[in-house]
Amino acid sequence: MDTKSLIIEIATNLFQQKGYKGVGLNEIIKACNISKGSLYHHFPNGKEELLIACLQLLNEEITKDIVEIFERYPTTREAAEAMISKLVENFEAEGTLTGYTFSSIVSEMASLSEPVRNACAQLYQKIQAIYMEKLLADGFTKDKANAIALMMTASIEGAMLLCLTQKEAEPLKIISQLLPKML
């Protein structure tokens, strides 16, 4: 793995665990075992530029995972059930959802930085578009598919945030029971 990729991967994990403000550049430098010059070589504009790179990595990883699941199942209902089941399994095994949610970064930074807000918005839009595409294939109208995709995004992301704050998988389990019935 090259140095830039290493920095992004480690910083992504740290930002997800501790939030943007809870992680200093010195902590990232130490965790990566690099010099300050090396970090600034790859991210000349500093921590915010690094955060945006981390959000882009999350965008790729999260949406790749969702696409793979949604391509395996014939209906939105089955795909959503499988995806939420995977989230529950991961949470119960690891006690966290690192790699699947970025809500803490959104709530912390979206109002402070337009570039960060845009990076977060792009990820939510991509997730919502994956859901919408599957809903359209299920026969929903464009308006209805858009509305349901928005509700799915908000419900699943909200349930993940609740799991993290409550330290239990129950919110995702409830969503996994209710969401398919709504579809």
N, C-alpha and C positions, 0 to 999 in steps of 0.2 A: 504494500500500500504506500502510495506517495505521501509526502509530508502534508500537503494541503488536504487530502482526503482523510488522513489521520486526525488532523485538527478539527475538521468538520464533524467527523464521527464522534469524537470524544466530547466536543463542545455541545453537540446535539443532546447527548445523554445527560450531560451536566445541566444544560438549560431545562430539559424536561424534568429532572429530579429536583432542581433548586430554584428554577425560574431565572429569568434574565438578570434581574437585579441581585439575586443571591449568588451569582457566579462572577468572580473577578477574573480579569485577564491573567493575573499571576497564577490563579488556580488552574486555568486552562493550560498555561505554559508548563506548569509543573506536571500536570496529568499527561501531557503529550511528550514530556521530556525534551522540550525544544527551547531555543532562546527567544527572547522578546523580539529580536531582529527577524528571526524566522517567521514568527507570527505576523509581524507587520509587512514582511516581504509578500506574503500571500494575501493579507487583508490590510492594505495600507490605510483604509478608513476606520480600522479598529473593530470594536466589539459589535457594533450594529451591522456592519458589513458581514461579519462572521455569522451573526444571527440569521441574516437573510439567506446566506448559503446553507445554514442548517435547516431552515424552513423549506428551501428548495429540495434538499435531500429527503426530508420528511414527505414532501409532496410526491416525489418519485416512489419512495418505499411504500407509503400508505396506499396510494392509488394503484400501484402495481399489485399489491396484495388484494385489494378490493376487486380489481378487474379480473384477476385469476379466479377468485371465488365466484363472481357473477357470470363468468364464462362457463363455469362447470355446471351450473344449474339452469334448468329451462325457464323458471319463473322468478320474478322478483321476490316473491314470498319465500321460496326455497333458498334462494341465494342470501336473503336477509337473515333467515333462520341460521344458516350455516355460518355466516359472518359473525353474528352475535354469539353463537355457540363458541366459535374460536376465541372471541374476545373474553368470554367467561372463563374458558379453559386457561387462557394465558394469565388472566388476572388471578385465578385460584392457584396456579402453579408458581407465579412469580410475585404475587402481592402488589403488582403495579401494571400499568399499561404503557410503559415506556416504549416508544416506537410506534404507538397507535394514536396518541392524542397530543395535541399541542395547545389545548385550551388555556393552560396556565400562561403560556407565552402571549396568546391573544389578549387575555384579560389584563395582563400586565403592561403590554407594549402597544397595542393597536391604537390607543388614543394619543400616544406620545410620538409616534413615528409613522409618517405616511408611507415610506417604503416598506416598513414591517407590516403595516396594515394591508398594503397591497399584496404582499407575499402570502399573508394569512388568507385574504379573500380569494386569491387564486386557488389555494388548496381546497377551501370549502366549495368553490365553484366546480372544481374538477370532480370532487366526491359527488356533489349533487348531480353533475352531468352523467356520471356513471349510473347512478340510480335512475335518472330520468330516461336514459337510453333503454334500460331494461324494462321500465314501466311502459314506454312506448311500444316495445316489442310485445308486451303483454296485452296491448290493445287499448291502453288509456289514451285519451285525447292529450294534446300537447299541454293545454292549460292544467288539466287534472294531473298529468304526470309531473309537471313542474311543481305543483302545490304539494303533492305527496313526497316528491324527492326532497323538498325543503323540510317537510315534517320529519322525514326519516333522518336527514342530516342532523337536525336539531335534537331529535329524540336520542339518537345513538350517541352523539357527542355529549349531550347533557348527562346521559346515563353513565358514560365513562367518567365524567368529572365527578359525579356523585359517588361512584365506586371508589375513586381515589380519596375523596373526603371522608367517606364512611368506612373505608378500609374493608369493604365487603362487596361481593359480586351481585348482591340482590337487585340493585337498580337495572343492571343489564339483563338479569333473569326475567324481571317483570316486563321489560321492553321486548324480550324475545317471545313472551307469551302474547302480548297485546298487539305488537306491530303486524304479525302475520294475519291476525283477525281483521285488522283495518285494511289489509290489502285484498 
